[in-house]
Amino acid sequence: MKNDKKIFFENLDGLRFLSFLSVFLYHSFYTESCQVGQNKLYLFLTDRLFANGNLGVNFFFVLSGFLITFLLIEEKLKTNKIHVVNFWMRRVLKIWPLFYFAVIFGFFGFPFLKSLFGQTPNETAQIGYYLSFLNNFNLIKNGLPDASILGVLWSVAIEEQFYFIWPIILYFFPVKKYWIPFLLIIFSSIIFRSITNSDILNEHHTLSCIGDMSIGALGAWLIHKERIKLIVKNLKKYQIISVYVIFILVFLFRKELFFENYILRVIERPFIAIIILFIILEQNFSKNSFFKMKNFKTISKLGIITYGLYCLHFIGILITLTLMKKLHFSDNLFNIIVIETLVSLFLSIIIAKISYKYFESPFLKLKKRFSHIKTR
């Protein structure tokens, strides 16, 4: 790849949106109706089909680790160093404005609206954790916050913790030795999981999750080697379909496959991360793919606003739930699994589009001042 060439992985936006959609459906289908809650179709959707929709967050972690590390490697190859402060500034401009908007809304706007609708706010979250990007530890300590919008921000916090130290590590190591910190972090994550073996720690603790990003990073490092790139480029059809079949099986039967056995539970997260990495590499470098996400134009366009969708989708969900309850539509199976879900998704997209165009974009345009590699 030439140093002056713009770097853009055109298949990643579609993967981002599908990852969000997985999380969105994991958060959907809320009902207070006992009759609906016992329906077989409802139970299939909530307890089987989308019960592991939170794996979309794992996908985000691996994808982020791959993309950001790929760009940092390109930067180091081009300029012979990592510009640490500039990297931090790019992260600040991309992540902080919307993150802190969500925090302010969660701690101040949500309780006000809840009181307005005659409900009593009962927030257990502590704002200090959120202001310092340590809110995943707040979730571990105090459980899910009362404000739903705050509950999804734990993954953003882990990414920011990781990427605070990431450019420093890559700054001091030569590119050819990057495999050393990558593997150290991956094995440290596995050791942490083996010692704790706790569901909430495995899912939300930084030391458990950073292995995902390191596996993505390792993939970015490996794909810079022509031999590895050639292998991925020439993957056979049966190899490609095997990867997707394994991911689907994990998505549908994660608990049965991993949670009942201690050893499998320990290696579950890195195993899934490796499968996700194969999907990312196959989508971007294989010539024998069954499909490419770039060909799904609408999905790819929506992938551009994925960060807003992820942070703000609970606003769309809560507006819809409130309206459905007011209209007495919330005790019908079809309304809950179809109408409520589609309206929530539609509102979430509208909110995210407005956020991206009028709030996030001015900050994103400033990123170019701190970039040494041409991206989209």
TORKOL-4160 file (C-alpha; in steps of 0.2 Angstrom, whole numbers, padded with zeros to 4 digits, m for minus):
376
<pt num="1" X="0000" Y="0000" Z="0000"/>
<pt num="2" X="0007" Y="0017" Z="m0005"/>
<pt num="3" X="0009" Y="0029" Z="0009"/>
<pt num="4" X="0000" Y="0043" Z="0000"/>
<pt num="5" X="m0015" Y="0032" Z="m0004"/>
<pt num="6" X="m0031" Y="0035" Z="0006"/>
<pt num="7" X="m0035" Y="0021" Z="0018"/>
<pt num="8" X="m0053" Y="0016" Z="0018"/>
<pt num="9" X="m0061" Y="m0001" Z="0022"/>
<pt num="10" X="m0077" Y="0000" Z="0013"/>
<pt num="11" X="m0084" Y="m0016" Z="0020"/>
<pt num="12" X="m0082" Y="m0011" Z="0038"/>
<pt num="13" X="m0097" Y="0001" Z="0039"/>
<pt num="14" X="m0109" Y="m0013" Z="0035"/>
<pt num="15" X="m0102" Y="m0024" Z="0049"/>
<pt num="16" X="m0103" Y="m0009" Z="0061"/>
<pt num="17" X="m0122" Y="m0007" Z="0058"/>
<pt num="18" X="m0125" Y="m0026" Z="0059"/>
<pt num="19" X="m0115" Y="m0026" Z="0076"/>
<pt num="20" X="m0126" Y="m0011" Z="0082"/>
<pt num="21" X="m0142" Y="m0020" Z="0076"/>
<pt num="22" X="m0137" Y="m0036" Z="0086"/>
<pt num="23" X="m0136" Y="m0025" Z="0102"/>
<pt num="24" X="m0152" Y="m0016" Z="0097"/>
<pt num="25" X="m0162" Y="m0032" Z="0096"/>
<pt num="26" X="m0154" Y="m0038" Z="0112"/>
<pt num="27" X="m0161" Y="m0023" Z="0120"/>
<pt num="28" X="m0178" Y="m0024" Z="0112"/>
<pt num="29" X="m0195" Y="m0033" Z="0115"/>
<pt num="30" X="m0198" Y="m0027" Z="0132"/>
<pt num="31" X="m0215" Y="m0031" Z="0139"/>
<pt num="32" X="m0224" Y="m0031" Z="0155"/>
<pt num="33" X="m0238" Y="m0043" Z="0149"/>
<pt num="34" X="m0237" Y="m0060" Z="0157"/>
<pt num="35" X="m0246" Y="m0067" Z="0142"/>
<pt num="36" X="m0234" Y="m0060" Z="0129"/>
<pt num="37" X="m0219" Y="m0065" Z="0140"/>
<pt num="38" X="m0225" Y="m0083" Z="0140"/>
<pt num="39" X="m0228" Y="m0084" Z="0121"/>
<pt num="40" X="m0217" Y="m0097" Z="0112"/>
<pt num="41" X="m0212" Y="m0085" Z="0098"/>
<pt num="42" X="m0208" Y="m0071" Z="0111"/>
<pt num="43" X="m0197" Y="m0083" Z="0121"/>
<pt num="44" X="m0188" Y="m0089" Z="0105"/>
<pt num="45" X="m0184" Y="m0071" Z="0100"/>
<pt num="46" X="m0178" Y="m0066" Z="0118"/>
<pt num="47" X="m0171" Y="m0083" Z="0124"/>
<pt num="48" X="m0163" Y="m0089" Z="0108"/>
<pt num="49" X="m0162" Y="m0079" Z="0093"/>
<pt num="50" X="m0156" Y="m0063" Z="0100"/>
<pt num="51" X="m0151" Y="m0069" Z="0118"/>
<pt num="52" X="m0133" Y="m0066" Z="0113"/>
<pt num="53" X="m0135" Y="m0050" Z="0104"/>
<pt num="54" X="m0123" Y="m0042" Z="0115"/>
<pt num="55" X="m0109" Y="m0051" Z="0105"/>
<pt num="56" X="m0111" Y="m0035" Z="0094"/>
<pt num="57" X="m0101" Y="m0026" Z="0107"/>
<pt num="58" X="m0087" Y="m0040" Z="0105"/>
<pt num="59" X="m0088" Y="m0036" Z="0087"/>
<pt num="60" X="m0085" Y="m0018" Z="0090"/>
<pt num="61" X="m0070" Y="m0021" Z="0101"/>
<pt num="62" X="m0061" Y="m0032" Z="0088"/>
<pt num="63" X="m0066" Y="m0021" Z="0073"/>
<pt num="64" X="m0060" Y="m0005" Z="0083"/>
<pt num="65" X="m0043" Y="m0014" Z="0088"/>
<pt num="66" X="m0040" Y="m0019" Z="0070"/>
<pt num="67" X="m0044" Y="m0003" Z="0061"/>
<pt num="68" X="m0035" Y="0009" Z="0074"/>
<pt num="69" X="m0020" Y="m0002" Z="0074"/>
<pt num="70" X="m0019" Y="m0004" Z="0056"/>
<pt num="71" X="m0019" Y="0015" Z="0054"/>
<pt num="72" X="m0006" Y="0017" Z="0068"/>
<pt num="73" X="0005" Y="0005" Z="0059"/>
<pt num="74" X="0003" Y="0014" Z="0043"/>
<pt num="75" X="0007" Y="0030" Z="0052"/>
<pt num="76" X="0023" Y="0023" Z="0059"/>
<pt num="77" X="0028" Y="0016" Z="0043"/>
<pt num="78" X="0026" Y="0032" Z="0034"/>
<pt num="79" X="0033" Y="0044" Z="0048"/>
<pt num="80" X="0044" Y="0032" Z="0058"/>
<pt num="81" X="0034" Y="0036" Z="0074"/>
<pt num="82" X="0017" Y="0037" Z="0082"/>
<pt num="83" X="0011" Y="0054" Z="0086"/>
<pt num="84" X="0003" Y="0050" Z="0103"/>
<pt num="85" X="m0005" Y="0067" Z="0107"/>
<pt num="86" X="m0012" Y="0068" Z="0089"/>
<pt num="87" X="m0019" Y="0051" Z="0091"/>
<pt num="88" X="m0027" Y="0056" Z="0108"/>
<pt num="89" X="m0034" Y="0072" Z="0100"/>
<pt num="90" X="m0043" Y="0061" Z="0086"/>
<pt num="91" X="m0050" Y="0050" Z="0099"/>
<pt num="92" X="m0056" Y="0065" Z="0110"/>
<pt num="93" X="m0065" Y="0073" Z="0095"/>
<pt num="94" X="m0073" Y="0057" Z="0089"/>
<pt num="95" X="m0079" Y="0050" Z="0106"/>
<pt num="96" X="m0080" Y="0063" Z="0119"/>
<pt num="97" X="m0093" Y="0075" Z="0113"/>
<pt num="98" X="m0107" Y="0062" Z="0111"/>
<pt num="99" X="m0101" Y="0052" Z="0126"/>
<pt num="100" X="m0103" Y="0067" Z="0138"/>
<pt num="101" X="m0119" Y="0072" Z="0130"/>
<pt num="102" X="m0126" Y="0055" Z="0134"/>
<pt num="103" X="m0119" Y="0056" Z="0152"/>
<pt num="104" X="m0127" Y="0073" Z="0154"/>
<pt num="105" X="m0143" Y="0067" Z="0147"/>
<pt num="106" X="m0143" Y="0051" Z="0158"/>
<pt num="107" X="m0139" Y="0060" Z="0174"/>
<pt num="108" X="m0150" Y="0075" Z="0172"/>
<pt num="109" X="m0162" Y="0074" Z="0157"/>
<pt num="110" X="m0168" Y="0056" Z="0161"/>
<pt num="111" X="m0173" Y="0059" Z="0179"/>
<pt num="112" X="m0182" Y="0075" Z="0174"/>
<pt num="113" X="m0192" Y="0066" Z="0160"/>
<pt num="114" X="m0195" Y="0051" Z="0172"/>
<pt num="115" X="m0202" Y="0063" Z="0185"/>
<pt num="116" X="m0213" Y="0072" Z="0172"/>
<pt num="117" X="m0221" Y="0055" Z="0168"/>
<pt num="118" X="m0225" Y="0052" Z="0186"/>
<pt num="119" X="m0211" Y="0040" Z="0189"/>
<pt num="120" X="m0198" Y="0041" Z="0203"/>
<pt num="121" X="m0180" Y="0042" Z="0198"/>
<pt num="122" X="m0169" Y="0029" Z="0206"/>
<pt num="123" X="m0151" Y="0032" Z="0200"/>
<pt num="124" X="m0138" Y="0021" Z="0207"/>
<pt num="125" X="m0124" Y="0026" Z="0195"/>
<pt num="126" X="m0110" Y="0038" Z="0201"/>
<pt num="127" X="m0106" Y="0052" Z="0189"/>
<pt num="128" X="m0088" Y="0052" Z="0194"/>
<pt num="129" X="m0085" Y="0035" Z="0186"/>
<pt num="130" X="m0093" Y="0042" Z="0170"/>
<pt num="131" X="m0083" Y="0058" Z="0169"/>
<pt num="132" X="m0067" Y="0049" Z="0170"/>
<pt num="133" X="m0071" Y="0035" Z="0158"/>
<pt num="134" X="m0071" Y="0021" Z="0172"/>
<pt num="135" X="m0090" Y="0018" Z="0171"/>
<pt num="136" X="m0088" Y="0000" Z="0167"/>
<pt num="137" X="m0082" Y="m0002" Z="0185"/>
<pt num="138" X="m0097" Y="0007" Z="0191"/>
<pt num="139" X="m0108" Y="m0006" Z="0182"/>
<pt num="140" X="m0098" Y="m0020" Z="0190"/>
<pt num="141" X="m0100" Y="m0012" Z="0207"/>
<pt num="142" X="m0118" Y="m0005" Z="0207"/>
<pt num="143" X="m0126" Y="m0015" Z="0193"/>
<pt num="144" X="m0136" Y="m0007" Z="0178"/>
<pt num="145" X="m0140" Y="0011" Z="0180"/>
<pt num="146" X="m0158" Y="0018" Z="0181"/>
<pt num="147" X="m0155" Y="0028" Z="0165"/>
<pt num="148" X="m0154" Y="0016" Z="0151"/>
<pt num="149" X="m0144" Y="0027" Z="0140"/>
<pt num="150" X="m0130" Y="0026" Z="0153"/>
<pt num="151" X="m0130" Y="0007" Z="0153"/>
<pt num="152" X="m0123" Y="0005" Z="0136"/>
<pt num="153" X="m0108" Y="0017" Z="0139"/>
<pt num="154" X="m0097" Y="0004" Z="0148"/>
<pt num="155" X="m0090" Y="m0002" Z="0132"/>
<pt num="156" X="m0085" Y="0016" Z="0126"/>
<pt num="157" X="m0076" Y="0018" Z="0143"/>
<pt num="158" X="m0066" Y="0002" Z="0140"/>
<pt num="159" X="m0061" Y="0007" Z="0123"/>
<pt num="160" X="m0055" Y="0024" Z="0129"/>
<pt num="161" X="m0045" Y="0016" Z="0143"/>
<pt num="162" X="m0037" Y="0004" Z="0131"/>
<pt num="163" X="m0033" Y="0018" Z="0118"/>
<pt num="164" X="m0025" Y="0029" Z="0131"/>
<pt num="165" X="m0011" Y="0017" Z="0133"/>
<pt num="166" X="m0011" Y="0010" Z="0116"/>
<pt num="167" X="m0001" Y="0023" Z="0106"/>
<pt num="168" X="0012" Y="0024" Z="0119"/>
<pt num="169" X="0015" Y="0005" Z="0118"/>
<pt num="170" X="0016" Y="0006" Z="0099"/>
<pt num="171" X="0027" Y="0021" Z="0100"/>
<pt num="172" X="0041" Y="0012" Z="0110"/>
<pt num="173" X="0040" Y="m0005" Z="0100"/>
<pt num="174" X="0047" Y="m0007" Z="0083"/>
<pt num="175" X="0033" Y="m0013" Z="0071"/>
<pt num="176" X="0041" Y="m0030" Z="0068"/>
<pt num="177" X="0040" Y="m0033" Z="0087"/>
<pt num="178" X="0022" Y="m0028" Z="0089"/>
<pt num="179" X="0017" Y="m0046" Z="0091"/>
<pt num="180" X="0025" Y="m0045" Z="0109"/>
<pt num="181" X="0013" Y="m0033" Z="0117"/>
<pt num="182" X="m0002" Y="m0040" Z="0107"/>
<pt num="183" X="0001" Y="m0058" Z="0114"/>
<pt num="184" X="0006" Y="m0052" Z="0131"/>
<pt num="185" X="m0011" Y="m0043" Z="0133"/>
<pt num="186" X="m0021" Y="m0057" Z="0125"/>
<pt num="187" X="m0013" Y="m0070" Z="0137"/>
<pt num="188" X="m0015" Y="m0058" Z="0152"/>
<pt num="189" X="m0034" Y="m0056" Z="0148"/>
<pt num="190" X="m0035" Y="m0075" Z="0147"/>
<pt num="191" X="m0026" Y="m0077" Z="0164"/>
<pt num="192" X="m0038" Y="m0064" Z="0172"/>
<pt num="193" X="m0053" Y="m0073" Z="0166"/>
<pt num="194" X="m0046" Y="m0090" Z="0173"/>
<pt num="195" X="m0043" Y="m0082" Z="0190"/>
<pt num="196" X="m0060" Y="m0073" Z="0191"/>
<pt num="197" X="m0072" Y="m0084" Z="0181"/>
<pt num="198" X="m0086" Y="m0072" Z="0185"/>
<pt num="199" X="m0100" Y="m0068" Z="0173"/>
<pt num="200" X="m0100" Y="m0049" Z="0176"/>
<pt num="201" X="m0081" Y="m0047" Z="0176"/>
<pt num="202" X="m0079" Y="m0058" Z="0161"/>
<pt num="203" X="m0092" Y="m0047" Z="0152"/>
<pt num="204" X="m0087" Y="m0029" Z="0158"/>
<pt num="205" X="m0070" Y="m0029" Z="0166"/>
<pt num="206" X="m0057" Y="m0020" Z="0156"/>
<pt num="207" X="m0044" Y="m0034" Z="0158"/>
<pt num="208" X="m0056" Y="m0047" Z="0151"/>
<pt num="209" X="m0062" Y="m0036" Z="0136"/>
<pt num="210" X="m0045" Y="m0029" Z="0130"/>
<pt num="211" X="m0040" Y="m0046" Z="0123"/>
<pt num="212" X="m0053" Y="m0043" Z="0110"/>
<pt num="213" X="m0045" Y="m0027" Z="0104"/>
<pt num="214" X="m0028" Y="m0035" Z="0105"/>
<pt num="215" X="m0034" Y="m0049" Z="0094"/>
<pt num="216" X="m0040" Y="m0036" Z="0081"/>
<pt num="217" X="m0023" Y="m0027" Z="0083"/>
<pt num="218" X="m0014" Y="m0043" Z="0080"/>
<pt num="219" X="m0024" Y="m0046" Z="0064"/>
<pt num="220" X="m0020" Y="m0028" Z="0058"/>
<pt num="221" X="m0001" Y="m0032" Z="0061"/>
<pt num="222" X="m0002" Y="m0049" Z="0052"/>
<pt num="223" X="m0011" Y="m0043" Z="0037"/>
<pt num="224" X="0003" Y="m0031" Z="0033"/>
<pt num="225" X="0013" Y="m0047" Z="0029"/>
<pt num="226" X="0011" Y="m0052" Z="0011"/>
<pt num="227" X="0011" Y="m0070" Z="0015"/>
<pt num="228" X="m0003" Y="m0068" Z="0027"/>
<pt num="229" X="m0013" Y="m0057" Z="0015"/>
<pt num="230" X="m0011" Y="m0069" Z="0001"/>
<pt num="231" X="m0018" Y="m0083" Z="0012"/>
<pt num="232" X="m0033" Y="m0073" Z="0017"/>
<pt num="233" X="m0035" Y="m0067" Z="m0001"/>
<pt num="234" X="m0036" Y="m0085" Z="m0008"/>
<pt num="235" X="m0047" Y="m0092" Z="0006"/>
<pt num="236" X="m0057" Y="m0106" Z="m0001"/>
<pt num="237" X="m0076" Y="m0105" Z="m0001"/>
<pt num="238" X="m0078" Y="m0119" Z="0011"/>
<pt num="239" X="m0066" Y="m0111" Z="0023"/>
<pt num="240" X="m0076" Y="m0094" Z="0022"/>
<pt num="241" X="m0093" Y="m0103" Z="0025"/>
<pt num="242" X="m0085" Y="m0112" Z="0039"/>
<pt num="243" X="m0081" Y="m0096" Z="0048"/>
<pt num="244" X="m0099" Y="m0089" Z="0046"/>
<pt num="245" X="m0107" Y="m0105" Z="0052"/>
<pt num="246" X="m0096" Y="m0106" Z="0067"/>
<pt num="247" X="m0101" Y="m0088" Z="0071"/>
<pt num="248" X="m0119" Y="m0091" Z="0069"/>
<pt num="249" X="m0118" Y="m0107" Z="0080"/>
<pt num="250" X="m0109" Y="m0096" Z="0094"/>
<pt num="251" X="m0122" Y="m0083" Z="0092"/>
<pt num="252" X="m0137" Y="m0095" Z="0094"/>
<pt num="253" X="m0129" Y="m0107" Z="0107"/>
<pt num="254" X="m0116" Y="m0097" Z="0116"/>
<pt num="255" X="m0122" Y="m0103" Z="0133"/>
<pt num="256" X="m0123" Y="m0121" Z="0129"/>
<pt num="257" X="m0106" Y="m0121" Z="0120"/>
<pt num="258" X="m0096" Y="m0112" Z="0133"/>
<pt num="259" X="m0104" Y="m0108" Z="0149"/>
<pt num="260" X="m0105" Y="m0125" Z="0157"/>
<pt num="261" X="m0087" Y="m0129" Z="0156"/>
<pt num="262" X="m0073" Y="m0119" Z="0166"/>
<pt num="263" X="m0060" Y="m0120" Z="0153"/>
<pt num="264" X="m0071" Y="m0116" Z="0138"/>
<pt num="265" X="m0078" Y="m0101" Z="0148"/>
<pt num="266" X="m0061" Y="m0095" Z="0150"/>
<pt num="267" X="m0056" Y="m0096" Z="0132"/>
<pt num="268" X="m0074" Y="m0091" Z="0125"/>
<pt num="269" X="m0070" Y="m0073" Z="0123"/>
<pt num="270" X="m0054" Y="m0074" Z="0113"/>
<pt num="271" X="m0061" Y="m0088" Z="0103"/>
<pt num="272" X="m0076" Y="m0078" Z="0098"/>
<pt num="273" X="m0064" Y="m0063" Z="0094"/>
<pt num="274" X="m0053" Y="m0074" Z="0083"/>
<pt num="275" X="m0069" Y="m0079" Z="0073"/>
<pt num="276" X="m0074" Y="m0061" Z="0072"/>
<pt num="277" X="m0057" Y="m0056" Z="0066"/>
<pt num="278" X="m0058" Y="m0069" Z="0052"/>
<pt num="279" X="m0074" Y="m0061" Z="0046"/>
<pt num="280" X="m0066" Y="m0044" Z="0046"/>
<pt num="281" X="m0051" Y="m0050" Z="0036"/>
<pt num="282" X="m0062" Y="m0060" Z="0024"/>
<pt num="283" X="m0073" Y="m0046" Z="0021"/>
<pt num="284" X="m0059" Y="m0034" Z="0017"/>
<pt num="285" X="m0046" Y="m0045" Z="0008"/>
<pt num="286" X="m0053" Y="m0061" Z="0002"/>
<pt num="287" X="m0057" Y="m0062" Z="m0017"/>
<pt num="288" X="m0069" Y="m0077" Z="m0015"/>
<pt num="289" X="m0081" Y="m0070" Z="m0003"/>
<pt num="290" X="m0100" Y="m0075" Z="m0005"/>
<pt num="291" X="m0104" Y="m0056" Z="m0002"/>
<pt num="292" X="m0096" Y="m0040" Z="0002"/>
<pt num="293" X="m0105" Y="m0028" Z="0014"/>
<pt num="294" X="m0101" Y="m0013" Z="0003"/>
<pt num="295" X="m0114" Y="m0020" Z="m0009"/>
<pt num="296" X="m0127" Y="m0017" Z="0004"/>
<pt num="297" X="m0128" Y="0002" Z="0001"/>
<pt num="298" X="m0141" Y="0006" Z="0014"/>
<pt num="299" X="m0133" Y="m0004" Z="0028"/>
<pt num="300" X="m0116" Y="0003" Z="0024"/>
<pt num="301" X="m0123" Y="0021" Z="0025"/>
<pt num="302" X="m0131" Y="0018" Z="0042"/>
<pt num="303" X="m0114" Y="0011" Z="0047"/>
<pt num="304" X="m0107" Y="0028" Z="0047"/>
<pt num="305" X="m0119" Y="0034" Z="0061"/>
<pt num="306" X="m0116" Y="0018" Z="0071"/>
<pt num="307" X="m0108" Y="0027" Z="0086"/>
<pt num="308" X="m0123" Y="0038" Z="0088"/>
<pt num="309" X="m0135" Y="0023" Z="0085"/>
<pt num="310" X="m0126" Y="0014" Z="0099"/>
<pt num="311" X="m0125" Y="0028" Z="0112"/>
<pt num="312" X="m0143" Y="0035" Z="0109"/>
<pt num="313" X="m0154" Y="0020" Z="0104"/>
<pt num="314" X="m0161" Y="0019" Z="0121"/>
<pt num="315" X="m0169" Y="0036" Z="0118"/>
<pt num="316" X="m0178" Y="0029" Z="0103"/>
<pt num="317" X="m0183" Y="0013" Z="0113"/>
<pt num="318" X="m0190" Y="0023" Z="0128"/>
<pt num="319" X="m0200" Y="0035" Z="0117"/>
<pt num="320" X="m0208" Y="0021" Z="0108"/>
<pt num="321" X="m0212" Y="0011" Z="0124"/>
<pt num="322" X="m0220" Y="0027" Z="0132"/>
<pt num="323" X="m0230" Y="0030" Z="0116"/>
<pt num="324" X="m0236" Y="0012" Z="0115"/>
<pt num="325" X="m0241" Y="0011" Z="0133"/>
<pt num="326" X="m0251" Y="0028" Z="0132"/>
<pt num="327" X="m0260" Y="0020" Z="0116"/>
<pt num="328" X="m0263" Y="0004" Z="0125"/>
<pt num="329" X="m0253" Y="m0005" Z="0111"/>
<pt num="330" X="m0240" Y="m0014" Z="0123"/>
<pt num="331" X="m0250" Y="m0030" Z="0127"/>
<pt num="332" X="m0251" Y="m0037" Z="0110"/>
<pt num="333" X="m0237" Y="m0049" Z="0103"/>
<pt num="334" X="m0237" Y="m0042" Z="0086"/>
<pt num="335" X="m0236" Y="m0024" Z="0092"/>
<pt num="336" X="m0221" Y="m0028" Z="0103"/>
<pt num="337" X="m0211" Y="m0039" Z="0092"/>
<pt num="338" X="m0214" Y="m0029" Z="0075"/>
<pt num="339" X="m0222" Y="m0012" Z="0077"/>
<pt num="340" X="m0213" Y="m0007" Z="0093"/>
<pt num="341" X="m0196" Y="m0014" Z="0086"/>
<pt num="342" X="m0198" Y="m0005" Z="0069"/>
<pt num="343" X="m0203" Y="0012" Z="0077"/>
<pt num="344" X="m0189" Y="0011" Z="0090"/>
<pt num="345" X="m0176" Y="0007" Z="0076"/>
<pt num="346" X="m0183" Y="0021" Z="0065"/>
<pt num="347" X="m0183" Y="0034" Z="0079"/>
<pt num="348" X="m0165" Y="0029" Z="0084"/>
<pt num="349" X="m0159" Y="0031" Z="0066"/>
<pt num="350" X="m0167" Y="0048" Z="0065"/>
<pt num="351" X="m0160" Y="0054" Z="0082"/>
<pt num="352" X="m0142" Y="0047" Z="0076"/>
<pt num="353" X="m0143" Y="0056" Z="0059"/>
<pt num="354" X="m0147" Y="0072" Z="0068"/>
<pt num="355" X="m0133" Y="0069" Z="0080"/>
<pt num="356" X="m0121" Y="0065" Z="0067"/>
<pt num="357" X="m0125" Y="0080" Z="0055"/>
<pt num="358" X="m0127" Y="0094" Z="0068"/>
<pt num="359" X="m0117" Y="0088" Z="0083"/>
<pt num="360" X="m0104" Y="0076" Z="0079"/>
<pt num="361" X="m0098" Y="0082" Z="0062"/>
<pt num="362" X="m0091" Y="0098" Z="0067"/>
<pt num="363" X="m0079" Y="0089" Z="0079"/>
<pt num="364" X="m0075" Y="0075" Z="0066"/>
<pt num="365" X="m0070" Y="0088" Z="0053"/>
<pt num="366" X="m0057" Y="0094" Z="0066"/>
<pt num="367" X="m0049" Y="0077" Z="0066"/>
<pt num="368" X="m0040" Y="0080" Z="0050"/>
<pt num="369" X="m0029" Y="0093" Z="0058"/>
<pt num="370" X="m0022" Y="0079" Z="0069"/>
<pt num="371" X="m0021" Y="0065" Z="0056"/>
<pt num="372" X="m0005" Y="0059" Z="0047"/>
<pt num="373" X="m0014" Y="0046" Z="0037"/>
<pt num="374" X="m0027" Y="0050" Z="0024"/>
<pt num="375" X="m0044" Y="0041" Z="0028"/>
<pt num="376" X="m0061" Y="0044" Z="0023"/>
